[in-house]
């Protein structure tokens, strides 16, 4: 077999193995290692490339953002700040049709700005938001759909684990990726709110519910007490990066310290919870490091096979335009989203398409935002839809089936696709803060 054929077979093998349940880094690393060995018929070369991939991942200074932001997010979640910001949003939207759904989106957007985890958002707001919406006679499908749709904001609004993973794969600045995610994240949240308003106006039966006027409005002092802790974290982290006072690593350290301080002041941080947060941080960090290491050897395998160059030549011969290339890219991500999780999609498709995007003079930061948003849609689509499974498992309510969660999330997946098209058509939306 030629190197190109081996490369093609390896990509297909990786997708199949991941779909069959093989741990993602194992599938990427083992298949890539064997492919390099077969292509060069040199076991020592494969071993050396594996060593380089491991050392590059471990020695990368920017990788320190992973444990720092992970720890900050876990501490904030355990301190109950998600419930606090939700209470503030619910008070503000209580008189609006579908207002509790809008409050869920707003609270998720703010919560995402300090946790960076869609899974954490889905878990927290399944417990806080869905029961309240059901008590207010909202359609169960709408209630779980709002939580599922808005949970993906954690993957685009910085700090985001997916933006960090992309920055390593594409060799881009983590700080630039964080800043580039701010406007698209806000745009997606605004689009969700607009969609909920339209649903309440034109499809009231799907939304259901009644105005939550029986919810006691919060006083200004209560709003300040519940909002200031999480807003202070956002200002410290994103403000520090945006002003240039801190690198992404330093911002993560400052945010973690402030998160611990807030949790201690609120008397939410016991020694047991602190130890649990540290252990979970270690588990998540090790998993992401393993992913990045596997992605590194996978990229080297693709380079040796010449697969990206072959794909570029094929598209050049067909005289494919920029929008045709992006259409192929988006369709590929949407297809893979029905089979794989977000990290897998990024690790598999980005190394294939980066050599096509760079010669076109396009921003790799913009391409990263497009990639993450496109891959996020898979969190809401069957059969894998991780956010939907998390919501179903967290609720543990026989009245709401997994089918209800997926159908409720479907309109929000459509909104995400619309926003993705806007981001492709207008790259300035992603790059405005950086310019």
C-alpha positions as CSV (number, residue, x, y, z in Angstrom):
1,X,0.0,0.0,0.0
2,X,1.1,3.6,-0.7
3,X,1.5,6.1,2.1
4,X,-1.7,7.9,0.9
5,X,-3.7,4.6,1.0
6,X,-2.3,3.8,4.5
7,X,-3.2,7.4,5.6
8,X,-6.8,7.0,4.3
9,X,-7.3,3.6,5.9
10,X,-5.9,4.9,9.2
11,X,-8.3,7.9,9.4
12,X,-11.3,5.5,8.7
13,X,-9.9,3.0,11.3
14,X,-9.7,5.8,13.9
15,X,-13.3,6.9,13.3
16,X,-14.5,3.3,13.5
17,X,-12.5,2.5,16.7
18,X,-13.8,5.6,18.5
19,X,-17.4,4.8,17.5
20,X,-16.9,1.3,18.8
21,X,-16.0,2.7,22.2
22,X,-12.2,2.6,22.1
23,X,-10.7,5.4,24.2
24,X,-10.0,8.3,21.8
25,X,-6.2,8.8,22.6
26,X,-5.7,5.1,22.3
27,X,-7.4,4.9,18.9
28,X,-5.4,8.0,17.7
29,X,-2.1,7.0,19.1
30,X,-2.0,3.3,18.3
31,X,-3.4,3.6,14.7
32,X,-1.0,6.5,14.0
33,X,2.0,4.6,15.4
34,X,1.3,1.5,13.4
35,X,0.6,3.6,10.3
36,X,4.0,5.3,10.6
37,X,5.7,2.0,11.1
38,X,4.1,0.6,8.0
39,X,4.7,3.6,5.8
40,X,8.4,3.8,6.6
41,X,9.0,0.2,7.5
42,X,11.0,1.6,10.4
43,X,10.0,0.8,14.0
44,X,12.6,3.1,15.5
45,X,11.3,6.1,13.5
46,X,7.8,5.4,14.9
47,X,9.2,5.2,18.5
48,X,11.2,8.4,18.0
49,X,8.1,10.3,16.7
50,X,6.1,9.1,19.7
51,X,8.8,10.3,22.1
52,X,8.8,13.7,20.3
53,X,5.0,13.9,20.6
54,X,5.1,13.2,24.3
55,X,7.9,15.6,25.1
56,X,6.3,18.4,23.0
57,X,3.0,18.0,24.9
58,X,4.5,17.9,28.4
59,X,7.0,20.7,27.8
60,X,4.4,23.2,26.4
61,X,4.1,26.2,28.8
62,X,0.6,27.0,27.6
63,X,-0.6,23.6,28.7
64,X,-0.7,24.9,32.3
65,X,-4.0,26.7,31.3
66,X,-5.7,23.3,31.4
67,X,-5.4,22.4,35.1
68,X,-5.7,26.0,36.2
69,X,-9.0,26.8,34.4
70,X,-10.3,23.3,35.2
71,X,-9.7,23.8,38.9
72,X,-11.3,27.3,38.8
73,X,-14.4,25.9,37.1
74,X,-14.8,23.1,39.5
75,X,-14.4,25.4,42.5
76,X,-17.0,27.9,41.1
77,X,-19.4,25.1,40.4
78,X,-19.1,23.7,44.0
79,X,-19.5,27.2,45.4
80,X,-23.0,27.4,44.0
81,X,-22.5,30.4,41.7
82,X,-24.5,28.8,38.9
83,X,-27.6,28.8,41.0
84,X,-27.0,32.4,42.1
85,X,-26.7,33.8,38.6
86,X,-29.8,31.8,37.6
87,X,-31.8,33.4,40.4
88,X,-30.7,36.8,39.2
89,X,-31.7,36.1,35.6
90,X,-35.0,34.5,36.6
91,X,-35.9,37.6,38.6
92,X,-35.2,39.8,35.6
93,X,-37.1,37.7,33.0
94,X,-40.0,36.6,35.2
95,X,-42.7,38.6,33.3
96,X,-41.6,37.7,29.8
97,X,-43.2,34.8,27.8
98,X,-40.6,32.1,27.9
99,X,-38.7,34.2,30.3
100,X,-37.4,31.4,32.4
101,X,-35.9,29.8,29.3
102,X,-34.2,33.2,28.5
103,X,-33.0,33.3,32.1
104,X,-31.5,29.8,31.6
105,X,-29.6,31.0,28.5
106,X,-28.3,34.1,30.2
107,X,-27.2,32.2,33.3
108,X,-25.5,29.6,31.2
109,X,-23.6,32.2,29.3
110,X,-22.3,33.8,32.5
111,X,-21.6,30.4,34.1
112,X,-19.7,29.3,31.0
113,X,-17.4,32.3,31.3
114,X,-15.9,30.8,34.4
115,X,-16.3,27.0,33.9
116,X,-15.7,26.4,30.2
117,X,-17.5,23.1,30.4
118,X,-20.7,22.1,28.6
119,X,-21.1,19.0,30.8
120,X,-20.9,21.1,34.0
121,X,-23.5,23.5,32.7
122,X,-25.9,20.8,31.6
123,X,-25.6,19.1,35.0
124,X,-26.1,22.3,37.0
125,X,-29.0,23.7,35.1
126,X,-30.8,20.4,34.8
127,X,-31.1,20.5,38.5
128,X,-31.9,24.2,38.9
129,X,-33.8,25.3,35.8
130,X,-35.8,22.3,34.5
131,X,-37.7,21.7,37.8
132,X,-38.7,25.3,38.0
133,X,-39.9,25.4,34.4
134,X,-41.9,22.2,34.9
135,X,-43.5,23.8,38.0
136,X,-44.5,26.8,35.8
137,X,-46.2,24.5,33.3
138,X,-43.6,24.8,30.5
139,X,-43.5,22.1,27.9
140,X,-41.0,19.4,29.2
141,X,-39.4,19.2,25.7
142,X,-38.8,22.9,25.7
143,X,-37.5,22.9,29.2
144,X,-34.8,20.3,28.6
145,X,-34.1,21.7,25.1
146,X,-33.2,25.1,26.5
147,X,-30.8,23.6,29.0
148,X,-29.2,21.3,26.3
149,X,-28.9,24.2,23.8
150,X,-27.5,26.7,26.2
151,X,-25.1,24.2,27.7
152,X,-22.9,24.3,24.6
153,X,-22.1,27.9,25.4
154,X,-19.5,26.4,27.7
155,X,-17.5,25.2,24.7
156,X,-17.2,28.6,23.0
157,X,-17.3,31.3,25.7
158,X,-13.8,31.3,27.2
159,X,-12.3,29.7,29.1
160,X,-13.1,26.6,27.0
161,X,-11.4,23.3,27.0
162,X,-12.1,22.8,23.3
163,X,-10.5,26.2,22.5
164,X,-7.5,25.0,24.4
165,X,-7.3,21.7,22.6
166,X,-7.6,23.5,19.2
167,X,-4.9,26.0,20.1
168,X,-2.5,23.1,20.7
169,X,-3.5,21.2,17.5
170,X,-3.2,24.4,15.4
171,X,-0.3,25.9,17.3
172,X,-2.2,29.1,18.1
173,X,-2.2,31.4,21.2
174,X,-4.6,30.2,23.9
175,X,-5.2,33.9,24.9
176,X,-6.1,34.8,21.3
177,X,-8.5,31.9,21.1
178,X,-10.1,32.9,24.3
179,X,-10.6,36.5,23.2
180,X,-11.9,35.4,19.8
181,X,-14.6,33.3,21.4
182,X,-16.2,36.2,23.3
183,X,-18.2,37.8,20.5
184,X,-19.3,34.5,18.9
185,X,-20.4,33.2,22.3
186,X,-22.4,36.3,23.1
187,X,-23.9,36.2,19.6
188,X,-25.0,32.6,20.1
189,X,-26.6,33.5,23.5
190,X,-28.4,36.4,21.9
191,X,-29.6,34.2,19.0
192,X,-30.9,31.7,21.6
193,X,-32.9,34.4,23.4
194,X,-34.3,35.7,20.1
195,X,-35.3,32.1,19.1
196,X,-37.1,31.6,22.5
197,X,-39.0,34.9,22.0
198,X,-40.0,33.8,18.5
199,X,-41.1,30.3,19.8
200,X,-43.2,32.0,22.4
201,X,-44.7,34.3,19.8
202,X,-45.4,31.9,17.0
203,X,-45.4,28.4,18.6
204,X,-46.7,29.0,22.1
205,X,-47.8,25.3,22.5
206,X,-44.2,24.2,22.1
207,X,-43.0,26.6,24.8
208,X,-46.0,26.4,27.2
209,X,-45.6,27.9,30.6
210,X,-46.9,31.0,32.3
211,X,-45.3,34.2,33.5
212,X,-43.4,33.6,36.7
213,X,-44.8,36.6,38.5
214,X,-45.0,34.5,41.7
215,X,-41.2,34.5,41.8
216,X,-40.2,37.1,44.3
217,X,-38.1,39.9,42.6
218,X,-34.7,40.3,44.1
219,X,-33.6,43.6,45.7
220,X,-30.6,45.4,44.3
221,X,-28.5,44.3,47.3
222,X,-29.4,40.7,46.7
223,X,-28.6,41.0,43.0
224,X,-25.2,42.5,43.8
225,X,-24.5,39.8,46.4
226,X,-25.3,37.0,43.9
227,X,-23.7,38.6,40.8
228,X,-20.5,40.3,42.0
229,X,-18.6,37.1,42.8
230,X,-19.0,35.6,39.3
231,X,-18.6,38.9,37.5
232,X,-15.4,39.6,39.5
233,X,-14.0,36.3,38.2
234,X,-14.9,37.2,34.6
235,X,-13.3,40.6,34.9
236,X,-10.1,39.2,36.4
237,X,-9.7,36.4,33.9
238,X,-10.8,37.9,30.6
239,X,-9.9,41.5,31.6
240,X,-6.4,40.4,32.5
241,X,-5.9,38.7,29.2
242,X,-7.6,41.4,27.1
243,X,-5.5,44.3,28.7
244,X,-2.3,42.3,28.4
245,X,-1.7,42.4,32.1
246,X,-1.7,38.6,32.3
247,X,-1.0,35.7,30.0
248,X,-3.7,33.0,29.8
249,X,-1.7,30.9,32.3
250,X,-1.4,33.8,34.8
251,X,-5.1,34.6,34.3
252,X,-6.0,30.9,35.1
253,X,-3.9,31.1,38.3
254,X,-5.4,34.4,39.4
255,X,-8.9,33.1,38.6
256,X,-8.3,29.9,40.6
257,X,-7.0,31.8,43.6
258,X,-10.0,34.2,43.5
259,X,-12.4,31.2,43.1
260,X,-11.0,29.6,46.2
261,X,-11.3,32.9,48.1
262,X,-15.0,33.2,47.0
263,X,-15.8,29.6,48.0
264,X,-14.1,30.1,51.4
265,X,-15.9,33.4,52.1
266,X,-19.3,31.7,51.2
267,X,-18.4,28.8,53.5
268,X,-18.8,26.4,50.6
269,X,-15.3,24.9,50.5
270,X,-14.7,22.1,52.9
271,X,-11.5,20.1,53.0
272,X,-13.4,17.2,51.4
273,X,-14.7,19.3,48.5
274,X,-11.3,20.9,47.9
275,X,-9.7,17.4,47.7
276,X,-12.4,16.2,45.3
277,X,-11.8,19.3,43.1
278,X,-8.0,18.7,43.1
279,X,-8.5,15.0,42.2
280,X,-11.0,15.8,39.4
281,X,-8.7,18.4,38.1
282,X,-5.9,15.9,37.9
283,X,-8.1,13.4,36.1
284,X,-9.3,15.9,33.5
285,X,-5.8,17.3,33.0
286,X,-4.3,13.9,32.4
287,X,-7.1,13.0,29.9
288,X,-6.6,16.2,27.9
289,X,-2.8,15.8,28.0
290,X,-3.2,12.2,26.6
291,X,-5.5,13.6,23.9
292,X,-3.0,16.3,22.9
293,X,-0.2,13.8,22.8
294,X,-2.2,11.4,20.6
295,X,-3.2,14.3,18.3
296,X,0.5,15.3,17.9
297,X,1.5,11.9,16.6
298,X,-1.6,11.7,14.5
299,X,-0.7,15.0,12.8
300,X,2.8,13.7,12.1
301,X,1.3,10.6,10.6
302,X,-0.9,12.6,8.3
303,X,2.2,14.7,7.2
304,X,4.2,11.6,6.4
305,X,1.3,10.1,4.5
306,X,0.9,13.4,2.5
307,X,-2.8,13.2,3.0
308,X,-3.4,16.9,3.6
309,X,-1.4,17.8,0.4
310,X,-3.3,15.2,-1.6
311,X,-6.7,16.6,-0.3
312,X,-5.5,20.2,-1.3
313,X,-4.5,19.1,-4.8
314,X,-7.8,17.4,-5.2
315,X,-9.7,20.5,-4.2
316,X,-7.4,22.6,-6.4
317,X,-8.1,20.4,-9.4
318,X,-11.8,20.7,-8.9
319,X,-11.3,24.5,-8.6
320,X,-13.3,24.5,-5.4
321,X,-14.1,28.0,-4.0
322,X,-13.6,29.1,-0.4
323,X,-17.3,28.6,0.3
324,X,-17.3,25.1,-1.3
325,X,-14.3,24.1,0.9
326,X,-16.1,25.4,4.0
327,X,-19.3,23.7,2.9
328,X,-17.5,20.4,2.7
329,X,-15.8,21.1,6.1
330,X,-19.1,21.9,7.8
331,X,-20.9,18.9,6.3
332,X,-18.1,16.6,7.5
333,X,-18.2,18.0,11.0
334,X,-22.0,17.7,11.1
335,X,-21.8,14.1,10.0
336,X,-19.0,13.2,12.5
337,X,-21.1,15.0,15.1
338,X,-23.6,12.2,14.9
339,X,-20.9,9.7,15.8
340,X,-18.1,11.3,17.8
341,X,-17.7,13.8,20.6
342,X,-16.4,17.4,20.1
343,X,-12.7,16.6,21.0
344,X,-12.6,13.7,18.6
345,X,-13.9,15.8,15.7
346,X,-11.4,18.6,16.3
347,X,-8.5,16.1,16.6
348,X,-9.4,14.2,13.4
349,X,-10.5,16.9,11.0
350,X,-8.3,20.0,11.9
351,X,-5.0,18.4,10.9
352,X,-6.5,17.5,7.6
353,X,-7.8,20.9,6.7
354,X,-5.2,23.3,8.3
355,X,-2.8,22.9,5.3
356,X,-5.7,24.0,3.0
357,X,-6.7,27.0,5.1
358,X,-3.2,28.5,5.7
359,X,-2.2,29.0,2.0
360,X,-5.5,30.9,1.5
361,X,-4.3,33.5,4.0
362,X,-7.2,32.9,6.4
363,X,-6.9,33.4,10.1
364,X,-6.4,30.1,12.0
365,X,-7.9,31.8,15.0
366,X,-11.2,32.4,13.0
367,X,-11.0,28.8,11.7
368,X,-10.7,27.5,15.3
369,X,-13.9,29.3,16.3
370,X,-15.7,27.9,13.2
371,X,-14.4,24.5,14.1
372,X,-15.5,24.5,17.7
373,X,-19.0,25.9,16.9
374,X,-19.5,23.4,14.1
375,X,-18.3,20.5,16.3
376,X,-20.5,21.6,19.2
377,X,-23.6,21.0,17.2
378,X,-22.9,17.3,17.6
379,X,-23.5,17.7,21.4
380,X,-27.2,18.1,20.5
381,X,-27.7,15.6,17.7
382,X,-28.4,11.9,18.0
383,X,-27.2,9.3,18.5
384,X,-24.2,10.6,20.6
385,X,-25.4,14.0,21.8
386,X,-23.4,14.0,25.0
387,X,-25.2,17.1,26.6
388,X,-28.6,15.4,26.0
389,X,-27.4,12.2,27.7
390,X,-26.1,14.2,30.7
391,X,-29.4,16.0,31.1
392,X,-31.4,12.8,30.9
393,X,-29.1,11.1,33.5
394,X,-29.1,14.2,35.8
395,X,-32.9,14.6,35.8
396,X,-33.6,10.9,36.3
397,X,-37.3,11.7,35.6
398,X,-39.5,9.0,34.0
399,X,-41.7,11.7,32.5
400,X,-38.9,12.9,30.2
401,X,-37.4,10.5,27.8
402,X,-34.2,10.8,25.9
403,X,-36.3,11.4,22.7
404,X,-37.8,14.4,24.4
405,X,-34.4,15.8,25.2
406,X,-33.2,15.4,21.6
407,X,-36.4,16.8,20.1
408,X,-36.3,19.8,22.5
409,X,-32.7,20.5,21.6
410,X,-33.3,20.3,17.8
411,X,-34.4,24.0,17.3
412,X,-31.3,25.1,19.2
413,X,-29.1,23.0,17.0
414,X,-30.7,24.9,14.0
415,X,-29.9,28.2,15.7
416,X,-26.3,27.1,16.1
417,X,-26.1,26.2,12.4
418,X,-27.4,29.7,11.5
419,X,-24.8,31.4,13.8
420,X,-22.1,29.1,12.3
421,X,-23.0,30.4,8.8
422,X,-22.8,34.0,10.0
423,X,-19.3,33.3,11.5
424,X,-18.1,31.8,8.2
425,X,-19.6,34.7,6.1
426,X,-18.3,37.4,8.5
427,X,-14.9,36.5,9.9
428,X,-14.7,39.9,11.6
429,X,-17.2,38.6,14.2
430,X,-14.5,36.3,15.6
431,X,-11.5,38.6,15.1
432,X,-13.0,42.0,16.2
433,X,-11.5,42.0,19.7
434,X,-8.0,40.9,18.4
435,X,-7.8,43.7,15.8
